[in-house]
Amino acid sequence: MLKRTLPLISALAAVGVAPALGQDFAPHRAVYAVTSLERGKPAAGSTGTYAYELRQTCDGYVVNQRLRLESAVGRGTVASEQQSQMTESRDGKKLRFEHRNTAAGRKTNQIKGEALLGDDGAGEARFTEPEGQTVALLRGTLFPVAIARETIRQAKAGESGFDALFFFGDKVKPPQSVNVLIGRVPRRLADLKIPEGAEQLADGRTPIYYRAGFFDVASKGQGEPAFEMSSVTLDNGIELYGTREESDGGIEYRITRLEPLPRPDCK
């Protein structure tokens, strides 16, 4: 079973590139149906739901994610959940994060803290759970929303791939290096549909497909990635489809519900 199944924000960004502040995302709430993968193909196993919410504030973005899986154990099932709450400033320099894992209703892990970047692009993450832990953020480290915005900018500019540094805050570890390949939406995913009633969120929007491999920084992108993902995301930040794979296992999720959320009235 995939150990690190909590989906990331739907894209990544190049090291040393400033966040694309002009790229704005549509505030929305989405729900996805989740199924298991084995060696990249659909398989019997865990099923569940993934819920995602992106809210705009006058200062930035608030993101909530919740992945619930039910796995067969003996003659019964065991439910596990992964939840994330994140607040990211519009300039991409500040991230507050909280990640929680539960199994059978019991908390198994919790990570909480704040990450700050200076004007030179480097900074530090400070954790309150586990208390007193810190992690250095290398120059060029980007947080989830800033990364997603920059990736879409890269794709719309016709780029086919790039390297990245990414910090999510789910572990007390340095940012991961990421290798991203951008390409055409595969034919098997060309018929992805917008849920009924939310078609206005997709009008005139371009779907973007990418695959990404995540590596420990020390590996410098060499060898096998610790974790891989793929995504079909509209250029307003709405993800329609994704996969998360680790070793031989993984999950696949497809959008089933979508609704717009209000934009803030900022003066």
Contacts in CASP RR format, 6 or more apart in sequence:
PFRMAT RR
TARGET T0000
AUTHOR 0000-0000-0000
METHOD contacts of the structure
MODEL  1
MLKRTLPLISALAAVGVAPALGQDFAPHRAVYAVTSLERGKPAAGSTGTY
AYELRQTCDGYVVNQRLRLESAVGRGTVASEQQSQMTESRDGKKLRFEHR
NTAAGRKTNQIKGEALLGDDGAGEARFTEPEGQTVALLRGTLFPVAIARE
TIRQAKAGESGFDALFFFGDKVKPPQSVNVLIGRVPRRLADLKIPEGAEQ
LADGRTPIYYRAGFFDVASKGQGEPAFEMSSVTLDNGIELYGTREESDGG
IEYRITRLEPLPRPDCK
1 36 0 8 1.000
1 46 0 8 1.000
1 71 0 8 1.000
1 249 0 8 1.000
1 250 0 8 1.000
2 37 0 8 1.000
2 244 0 8 1.000
2 245 0 8 1.000
2 246 0 8 1.000
2 247 0 8 1.000
2 249 0 8 1.000
2 250 0 8 1.000
2 251 0 8 1.000
3 246 0 8 1.000
4 170 0 8 1.000
4 227 0 8 1.000
4 244 0 8 1.000
4 246 0 8 1.000
5 67 0 8 1.000
5 69 0 8 1.000
5 82 0 8 1.000
5 244 0 8 1.000
5 250 0 8 1.000
5 251 0 8 1.000
6 65 0 8 1.000
6 67 0 8 1.000
6 82 0 8 1.000
6 84 0 8 1.000
6 99 0 8 1.000
6 170 0 8 1.000
7 50 0 8 1.000
7 52 0 8 1.000
7 65 0 8 1.000
7 67 0 8 1.000
7 229 0 8 1.000
7 242 0 8 1.000
7 244 0 8 1.000
7 253 0 8 1.000
8 144 0 8 1.000
8 166 0 8 1.000
8 168 0 8 1.000
8 229 0 8 1.000
9 63 0 8 1.000
9 144 0 8 1.000
9 145 0 8 1.000
9 147 0 8 1.000
9 148 0 8 1.000
10 148 0 8 1.000
10 231 0 8 1.000
10 233 0 8 1.000
10 237 0 8 1.000
10 239 0 8 1.000
11 147 0 8 1.000
11 148 0 8 1.000
11 150 0 8 1.000
11 151 0 8 1.000
11 152 0 8 1.000
11 155 0 8 1.000
11 180 0 8 1.000
11 208 0 8 1.000
11 210 0 8 1.000
11 231 0 8 1.000
11 233 0 8 1.000
11 237 0 8 1.000
12 142 0 8 1.000
12 147 0 8 1.000
12 148 0 8 1.000
12 150 0 8 1.000
12 151 0 8 1.000
12 164 0 8 1.000
12 166 0 8 1.000
12 178 0 8 1.000
12 180 0 8 1.000
12 210 0 8 1.000
12 212 0 8 1.000
13 19 0 8 1.000
13 142 0 8 1.000
13 146 0 8 1.000
13 147 0 8 1.000
13 148 0 8 1.000
13 149 0 8 1.000
13 150 0 8 1.000
13 151 0 8 1.000
13 154 0 8 1.000
13 162 0 8 1.000
13 164 0 8 1.000
13 166 0 8 1.000
14 150 0 8 1.000
14 154 0 8 1.000
14 162 0 8 1.000
14 163 0 8 1.000
14 164 0 8 1.000
15 140 0 8 1.000
15 163 0 8 1.000
15 164 0 8 1.000
15 165 0 8 1.000
16 121 0 8 1.000
16 139 0 8 1.000
16 140 0 8 1.000
17 140 0 8 1.000
17 150 0 8 1.000
19 91 0 8 1.000
19 92 0 8 1.000
19 142 0 8 1.000
19 146 0 8 1.000
19 147 0 8 1.000
19 149 0 8 1.000
19 150 0 8 1.000
20 149 0 8 1.000
20 150 0 8 1.000
20 152 0 8 1.000
20 153 0 8 1.000
21 90 0 8 1.000
21 91 0 8 1.000
21 149 0 8 1.000
22 149 0 8 1.000
23 149 0 8 1.000
23 150 0 8 1.000
23 152 0 8 1.000
23 153 0 8 1.000
24 149 0 8 1.000
24 236 0 8 1.000
25 54 0 8 1.000
25 56 0 8 1.000
25 61 0 8 1.000
25 145 0 8 1.000
25 148 0 8 1.000
25 149 0 8 1.000
25 236 0 8 1.000
25 237 0 8 1.000
26 54 0 8 1.000
26 201 0 8 1.000
26 236 0 8 1.000
26 237 0 8 1.000
26 238 0 8 1.000
26 260 0 8 1.000
27 54 0 8 1.000
27 55 0 8 1.000
27 56 0 8 1.000
27 260 0 8 1.000
27 261 0 8 1.000
27 262 0 8 1.000
27 263 0 8 1.000
28 53 0 8 1.000
28 54 0 8 1.000
28 201 0 8 1.000
28 238 0 8 1.000
28 258 0 8 1.000
28 259 0 8 1.000
28 260 0 8 1.000
28 261 0 8 1.000
29 51 0 8 1.000
29 52 0 8 1.000
29 53 0 8 1.000
29 54 0 8 1.000
29 257 0 8 1.000
29 258 0 8 1.000
29 259 0 8 1.000
29 261 0 8 1.000
30 51 0 8 1.000
30 52 0 8 1.000
30 53 0 8 1.000
30 238 0 8 1.000
30 239 0 8 1.000
30 255 0 8 1.000
30 257 0 8 1.000
30 258 0 8 1.000
30 259 0 8 1.000
31 49 0 8 1.000
31 50 0 8 1.000
31 51 0 8 1.000
31 52 0 8 1.000
31 255 0 8 1.000
31 256 0 8 1.000
31 257 0 8 1.000
31 258 0 8 1.000
32 49 0 8 1.000
32 50 0 8 1.000
32 51 0 8 1.000
32 52 0 8 1.000
32 253 0 8 1.000
32 254 0 8 1.000
32 255 0 8 1.000
32 256 0 8 1.000
33 47 0 8 1.000
33 48 0 8 1.000
33 49 0 8 1.000
33 253 0 8 1.000
33 254 0 8 1.000
33 256 0 8 1.000
34 46 0 8 1.000
34 47 0 8 1.000
34 48 0 8 1.000
34 49 0 8 1.000
34 50 0 8 1.000
34 67 0 8 1.000
34 69 0 8 1.000
34 251 0 8 1.000
34 252 0 8 1.000
34 253 0 8 1.000
35 42 0 8 1.000
35 47 0 8 1.000
35 48 0 8 1.000
35 251 0 8 1.000
35 252 0 8 1.000
35 253 0 8 1.000
36 42 0 8 1.000
36 43 0 8 1.000
36 44 0 8 1.000
36 45 0 8 1.000
36 46 0 8 1.000
36 47 0 8 1.000
36 249 0 8 1.000
36 250 0 8 1.000
36 251 0 8 1.000
36 252 0 8 1.000
37 43 0 8 1.000
37 243 0 8 1.000
37 245 0 8 1.000
37 249 0 8 1.000
37 250 0 8 1.000
37 251 0 8 1.000
37 252 0 8 1.000
38 248 0 8 1.000
38 249 0 8 1.000
38 250 0 8 1.000
39 248 0 8 1.000
39 249 0 8 1.000
40 243 0 8 1.000
40 245 0 8 1.000
40 249 0 8 1.000
40 250 0 8 1.000
42 252 0 8 1.000
45 71 0 8 1.000
45 72 0 8 1.000
46 69 0 8 1.000
46 70 0 8 1.000
46 71 0 8 1.000
46 72 0 8 1.000
46 251 0 8 1.000
47 69 0 8 1.000
47 70 0 8 1.000
48 67 0 8 1.000
48 68 0 8 1.000
48 69 0 8 1.000
48 70 0 8 1.000
49 67 0 8 1.000
49 68 0 8 1.000
50 65 0 8 1.000
50 66 0 8 1.000
50 67 0 8 1.000
50 68 0 8 1.000
50 253 0 8 1.000
51 64 0 8 1.000
51 65 0 8 1.000
51 66 0 8 1.000
51 67 0 8 1.000
52 63 0 8 1.000
52 64 0 8 1.000
52 65 0 8 1.000
52 66 0 8 1.000
52 239 0 8 1.000
53 62 0 8 1.000
53 63 0 8 1.000
53 64 0 8 1.000
53 65 0 8 1.000
53 261 0 8 1.000
54 61 0 8 1.000
54 62 0 8 1.000
54 63 0 8 1.000
54 145 0 8 1.000
54 237 0 8 1.000
54 261 0 8 1.000
55 61 0 8 1.000
55 62 0 8 1.000
55 63 0 8 1.000
55 261 0 8 1.000
56 261 0 8 1.000
56 263 0 8 1.000
56 264 0 8 1.000
57 264 0 8 1.000
58 264 0 8 1.000
58 266 0 8 1.000
59 89 0 8 1.000
59 90 0 8 1.000
60 87 0 8 1.000
60 88 0 8 1.000
60 89 0 8 1.000
60 90 0 8 1.000
60 145 0 8 1.000
61 87 0 8 1.000
61 88 0 8 1.000
61 90 0 8 1.000
61 145 0 8 1.000
62 85 0 8 1.000
62 86 0 8 1.000
62 87 0 8 1.000
63 84 0 8 1.000
63 85 0 8 1.000
63 86 0 8 1.000
63 87 0 8 1.000
63 88 0 8 1.000
63 144 0 8 1.000
63 145 0 8 1.000
64 83 0 8 1.000
64 84 0 8 1.000
64 85 0 8 1.000
64 86 0 8 1.000
65 82 0 8 1.000
65 83 0 8 1.000
65 84 0 8 1.000
66 81 0 8 1.000
66 82 0 8 1.000
66 83 0 8 1.000
66 84 0 8 1.000
67 81 0 8 1.000
67 82 0 8 1.000
67 83 0 8 1.000
68 79 0 8 1.000
68 80 0 8 1.000
68 81 0 8 1.000
69 79 0 8 1.000
69 80 0 8 1.000
69 81 0 8 1.000
69 251 0 8 1.000
70 77 0 8 1.000
70 78 0 8 1.000
70 79 0 8 1.000
71 77 0 8 1.000
71 78 0 8 1.000
71 80 0 8 1.000
78 103 0 8 1.000
78 104 0 8 1.000
79 103 0 8 1.000
79 104 0 8 1.000
79 105 0 8 1.000
80 101 0 8 1.000
80 102 0 8 1.000
80 103 0 8 1.000
80 104 0 8 1.000
81 100 0 8 1.000
81 101 0 8 1.000
81 102 0 8 1.000
81 103 0 8 1.000
81 105 0 8 1.000
82 99 0 8 1.000
82 100 0 8 1.000
82 101 0 8 1.000
83 99 0 8 1.000
83 100 0 8 1.000
83 101 0 8 1.000
83 102 0 8 1.000
84 97 0 8 1.000
84 98 0 8 1.000
84 99 0 8 1.000
84 100 0 8 1.000
84 170 0 8 1.000
85 97 0 8 1.000
85 98 0 8 1.000
86 95 0 8 1.000
86 96 0 8 1.000
86 97 0 8 1.000
86 98 0 8 1.000
86 144 0 8 1.000
87 95 0 8 1.000
87 96 0 8 1.000
88 94 0 8 1.000
88 95 0 8 1.000
88 96 0 8 1.000
88 143 0 8 1.000
88 144 0 8 1.000
88 145 0 8 1.000
88 146 0 8 1.000
89 95 0 8 1.000
92 117 0 8 1.000
92 142 0 8 1.000
92 143 0 8 1.000
92 145 0 8 1.000
92 146 0 8 1.000
93 116 0 8 1.000
93 117 0 8 1.000
93 118 0 8 1.000
93 121 0 8 1.000
94 114 0 8 1.000
94 115 0 8 1.000
94 116 0 8 1.000
94 117 0 8 1.000
95 114 0 8 1.000
95 115 0 8 1.000
95 143 0 8 1.000
95 144 0 8 1.000
95 167 0 8 1.000
95 169 0 8 1.000
96 113 0 8 1.000
96 114 0 8 1.000
97 111 0 8 1.000
97 112 0 8 1.000
97 113 0 8 1.000
97 114 0 8 1.000
97 115 0 8 1.000
97 168 0 8 1.000
97 169 0 8 1.000
97 170 0 8 1.000
98 110 0 8 1.000
98 111 0 8 1.000
98 112 0 8 1.000
98 113 0 8 1.000
99 109 0 8 1.000
99 110 0 8 1.000
99 111 0 8 1.000
99 112 0 8 1.000
99 169 0 8 1.000
99 170 0 8 1.000
100 107 0 8 1.000
100 109 0 8 1.000
100 110 0 8 1.000
100 111 0 8 1.000
101 107 0 8 1.000
101 108 0 8 1.000
101 109 0 8 1.000
101 110 0 8 1.000
102 108 0 8 1.000
110 129 0 8 1.000
111 127 0 8 1.000
111 129 0 8 1.000
111 130 0 8 1.000
111 169 0 8 1.000
111 170 0 8 1.000
111 171 0 8 1.000
111 172 0 8 1.000
112 127 0 8 1.000
112 128 0 8 1.000
112 129 0 8 1.000
113 125 0 8 1.000
113 126 0 8 1.000
113 127 0 8 1.000
113 128 0 8 1.000
113 129 0 8 1.000
113 169 0 8 1.000
114 125 0 8 1.000
114 126 0 8 1.000
114 128 0 8 1.000
115 123 0 8 1.000
115 124 0 8 1.000
115 125 0 8 1.000
115 126 0 8 1.000
115 137 0 8 1.000
115 143 0 8 1.000
115 167 0 8 1.000
115 169 0 8 1.000
116 123 0 8 1.000
116 124 0 8 1.000
116 125 0 8 1.000
117 123 0 8 1.000
117 137 0 8 1.000
117 140 0 8 1.000
117 141 0 8 1.000
120 139 0 8 1.000
121 137 0 8 1.000
121 139 0 8 1.000
121 140 0 8 1.000
121 141 0 8 1.000
122 136 0 8 1.000
122 137 0 8 1.000
122 138 0 8 1.000
122 139 0 8 1.000
122 140 0 8 1.000
122 141 0 8 1.000
123 136 0 8 1.000
123 137 0 8 1.000
123 141 0 8 1.000
124 134 0 8 1.000
124 135 0 8 1.000
124 136 0 8 1.000
124 137 0 8 1.000
125 134 0 8 1.000
125 135 0 8 1.000
125 137 0 8 1.000
125 167 0 8 1.000
125 169 0 8 1.000
126 132 0 8 1.000
126 133 0 8 1.000
126 134 0 8 1.000
127 133 0 8 1.000
127 134 0 8 1.000
127 135 0 8 1.000
127 172 0 8 1.000
130 172 0 8 1.000
133 172 0 8 1.000
135 172 0 8 1.000
135 173 0 8 1.000
135 174 0 8 1.000
136 174 0 8 1.000
137 167 0 8 1.000
137 174 0 8 1.000
137 175 0 8 1.000
138 165 0 8 1.000
138 174 0 8 1.000
138 175 0 8 1.000
138 217 0 8 1.000
140 165 0 8 1.000
141 165 0 8 1.000
141 166 0 8 1.000
141 167 0 8 1.000
141 175 0 8 1.000
142 150 0 8 1.000
142 164 0 8 1.000
142 165 0 8 1.000
142 166 0 8 1.000
142 167 0 8 1.000
143 167 0 8 1.000
144 168 0 8 1.000
147 164 0 8 1.000
147 166 0 8 1.000
148 233 0 8 1.000
148 237 0 8 1.000
151 180 0 8 1.000
151 182 0 8 1.000
151 208 0 8 1.000
151 210 0 8 1.000
152 208 0 8 1.000
152 233 0 8 1.000
152 235 0 8 1.000
152 237 0 8 1.000
154 161 0 8 1.000
154 162 0 8 1.000
154 182 0 8 1.000
155 182 0 8 1.000
155 208 0 8 1.000
155 210 0 8 1.000
155 235 0 8 1.000
156 206 0 8 1.000
156 208 0 8 1.000
156 235 0 8 1.000
158 182 0 8 1.000
159 182 0 8 1.000
160 181 0 8 1.000
160 182 0 8 1.000
160 183 0 8 1.000
161 180 0 8 1.000
161 181 0 8 1.000
161 182 0 8 1.000
162 180 0 8 1.000
163 177 0 8 1.000
163 178 0 8 1.000
163 179 0 8 1.000
163 180 0 8 1.000
163 221 0 8 1.000
164 177 0 8 1.000
164 178 0 8 1.000
164 179 0 8 1.000
164 180 0 8 1.000
164 212 0 8 1.000
165 175 0 8 1.000
165 176 0 8 1.000
165 177 0 8 1.000
165 178 0 8 1.000
165 217 0 8 1.000
166 175 0 8 1.000
166 176 0 8 1.000
166 178 0 8 1.000
166 214 0 8 1.000
167 174 0 8 1.000
167 175 0 8 1.000
167 176 0 8 1.000
173 216 0 8 1.000
174 216 0 8 1.000
174 217 0 8 1.000
175 217 0 8 1.000
176 214 0 8 1.000
176 215 0 8 1.000
176 216 0 8 1.000
176 217 0 8 1.000
176 226 0 8 1.000
177 214 0 8 1.000
177 215 0 8 1.000
177 216 0 8 1.000
177 217 0 8 1.000
177 219 0 8 1.000
177 220 0 8 1.000
177 221 0 8 1.000
178 212 0 8 1.000
178 213 0 8 1.000
178 214 0 8 1.000
178 215 0 8 1.000
179 212 0 8 1.000
179 213 0 8 1.000
179 215 0 8 1.000
179 221 0 8 1.000
179 225 0 8 1.000
180 210 0 8 1.000
180 211 0 8 1.000
180 212 0 8 1.000
180 213 0 8 1.000
181 210 0 8 1.000
181 211 0 8 1.000
181 212 0 8 1.000
182 208 0 8 1.000
182 209 0 8 1.000
182 210 0 8 1.000
183 209 0 8 1.000
183 210 0 8 1.000
184 209 0 8 1.000
185 207 0 8 1.000
185 209 0 8 1.000
185 232 0 8 1.000
186 209 0 8 1.000
189 209 0 8 1.000
189 232 0 8 1.000
189 241 0 8 1.000
192 207 0 8 1.000
192 232 0 8 1.000
192 240 0 8 1.000
192 241 0 8 1.000
192 254 0 8 1.000
192 255 0 8 1.000
194 201 0 8 1.000
194 202 0 8 1.000
194 240 0 8 1.000
194 255 0 8 1.000
194 258 0 8 1.000
195 255 0 8 1.000
195 256 0 8 1.000
195 257 0 8 1.000
195 258 0 8 1.000
197 258 0 8 1.000
198 258 0 8 1.000
198 259 0 8 1.000
198 260 0 8 1.000
200 260 0 8 1.000
201 234 0 8 1.000
201 236 0 8 1.000
201 238 0 8 1.000
201 258 0 8 1.000
201 260 0 8 1.000
202 234 0 8 1.000
202 238 0 8 1.000
205 234 0 8 1.000
205 235 0 8 1.000
205 236 0 8 1.000
205 238 0 8 1.000
206 234 0 8 1.000
206 235 0 8 1.000
207 232 0 8 1.000
207 233 0 8 1.000
207 234 0 8 1.000
207 235 0 8 1.000
207 240 0 8 1.000
208 231 0 8 1.000
208 232 0 8 1.000
208 233 0 8 1.000
208 234 0 8 1.000
208 235 0 8 1.000
209 230 0 8 1.000
209 231 0 8 1.000
209 232 0 8 1.000
210 230 0 8 1.000
210 231 0 8 1.000
210 233 0 8 1.000
211 228 0 8 1.000
211 229 0 8 1.000
211 230 0 8 1.000
212 228 0 8 1.000
212 229 0 8 1.000
212 230 0 8 1.000
213 225 0 8 1.000
213 227 0 8 1.000
213 228 0 8 1.000
213 229 0 8 1.000
214 225 0 8 1.000
214 226 0 8 1.000
214 227 0 8 1.000
214 228 0 8 1.000
214 229 0 8 1.000
215 221 0 8 1.000
215 222 0 8 1.000
215 223 0 8 1.000
215 225 0 8 1.000
215 226 0 8 1.000
216 226 0 8 1.000
226 246 0 8 1.000
227 244 0 8 1.000
227 245 0 8 1.000
227 246 0 8 1.000
228 243 0 8 1.000
228 244 0 8 1.000
228 245 0 8 1.000
228 246 0 8 1.000
229 242 0 8 1.000
229 243 0 8 1.000
229 244 0 8 1.000
229 245 0 8 1.000
230 242 0 8 1.000
230 243 0 8 1.000
231 239 0 8 1.000
231 241 0 8 1.000
231 242 0 8 1.000
231 243 0 8 1.000
232 239 0 8 1.000
232 240 0 8 1.000
232 241 0 8 1.000
232 242 0 8 1.000
233 239 0 8 1.000
233 240 0 8 1.000
234 240 0 8 1.000
238 258 0 8 1.000
239 255 0 8 1.000
240 254 0 8 1.000
240 255 0 8 1.000
241 252 0 8 1.000
241 253 0 8 1.000
241 254 0 8 1.000
241 255 0 8 1.000
242 252 0 8 1.000
242 253 0 8 1.000
242 254 0 8 1.000
243 250 0 8 1.000
243 251 0 8 1.000
243 252 0 8 1.000
243 253 0 8 1.000
244 250 0 8 1.000
244 251 0 8 1.000
END
